[in-house]
Every structure is written in structure tokens, then in C-alpha cells.
Amino acid sequence: MLSCSALKERYRRALLAGNPGVLVVHLKGDYDLIWGRMKNRPEHYMKPDMLKSQFVTLEEPPYGLVVDASLPVDKIVEEVLAHAAQMDDA
């Protein structure tokens, strides 16, 4: 499993090209939620001041799985794994 921040559609197209098993998950949260979490990660490479540009750059995908970022981490993982299992069964 791999995760990345592919904010633009052209980045996602490049990741999806020739990779039919890739699941796009849009972990959706509002600015205040993400800002609050970032302020509590002082050792993280991305500083909170960079968040505004990330929201400006984001091109929300009209496909894939949308998961509420305010959910507890274990619930987020559960939703993603359940969706991936459904894809495998299809």
C-alpha cells in the first residue's frame, strides 16, 4: 500500500496509467480540521503555513472513494480496506 498527495488531476492520471488496481481515496477535510492537526505535528516536513496553497492547488477528483478526514484513523482505514476488498471481488 502506498499513499501520496496527488493534488492535481494530471498527477492522478500519471499514477493511474497502466495501473488498474490503484484506488484513489480522497481524504476530505476542511481547512480548520487540517490546520488543527498540522499545528500538532511540529516535526513534520510540511509546515502549517503551506496549507493554504495546498487547498488552492487541490483539484478534487470526481471519482474514487471519498472518506471524511474527521473520522478516527481506524475508521478511515476500515473504510478504505472495505472498499478495496469490494474492488477485488468485482
C-alpha positions in Angstrom: 0.0 0.0 0.0 1.2 3.5 -0.9 -0.2 6.9 -0.2 0.6 10.2 -1.7 -0.8 13.7 -2.1 -1.7 13.9 -5.8 -3.5 17.2 -5.7 -3.8 17.7 -9.4 -5.7 15.6 -11.9 -2.7 15.2 -14.1 -0.7 13.7 -11.3 -3.5 11.2 -10.6 -3.7 10.3 -14.3 0.0 9.6 -14.3 -0.3 7.3 -11.3 -3.3 5.5 -12.7 -1.8 5.0 -16.2 -1.3 1.3 -16.6 -2.2 0.5 -13.0 -5.8 -0.7 -13.0 -5.6 -1.8 -9.3 -4.9 1.7 -7.9 -7.6 3.1 -5.6 -8.0 6.8 -5.5 -9.0 7.9 -2.0 -9.9 11.5 -1.3 -9.5 12.0 2.4 -11.7 15.1 2.6 -11.4 17.6 5.4 -12.0 21.3 5.8 -9.2 23.8 6.3 -9.8 24.2 10.0 -9.6 20.5 10.7 -6.4 20.0 8.7 -4.8 23.2 10.1 -5.5 22.0 13.7 -3.9 18.6 13.0 -0.9 20.1 11.3 -0.2 22.5 14.2 0.1 19.4 16.5 2.9 17.9 14.3 5.9 20.1 14.9 8.4 17.7 13.4 6.5 17.1 10.1 8.2 18.4 7.0 5.1 20.3 5.8 4.7 23.5 7.9 1.1 24.7 8.6 1.8 27.9 6.6 1.9 25.8 3.4 -1.7 24.5 3.9 -3.4 27.4 2.1 -1.5 26.8 -1.1 -2.4 23.1 -0.9 -6.1 23.9 -0.7 -5.8 26.3 -3.6 -4.0 23.7 -5.7 -6.3 20.8 -4.9 -8.4 19.6 -7.8 -10.9 17.3 -6.1 -11.3 14.0 -8.0 -14.8 13.3 -9.3 -14.2 9.6 -8.8 -12.7 7.2 -6.3 -13.6 6.8 -2.6 -14.3 10.0 -0.6 -13.6 9.5 3.1 -14.3 12.0 5.9 -11.0 13.1 7.3 -12.6 13.9 10.7 -13.2 10.2 11.3 -10.8 8.4 13.7 -7.9 6.8 11.9 -9.0 3.3 12.5 -12.4 4.1 10.9 -10.7 5.6 7.9 -8.5 2.5 7.4 -11.6 0.3 7.8 -13.5 2.2 5.0 -10.5 2.1 2.7 -9.9 -1.6 3.2 -13.6 -2.4 2.8 -13.7 -0.5 -0.5 -10.5 -2.1 -1.7 -12.0 -5.6 -0.9 -15.1 -4.8 -2.9 -12.9 -3.8 -5.8 -11.0 -7.1 -5.6 -14.4 -9.0 -5.6 -15.6 -7.2 -8.7 
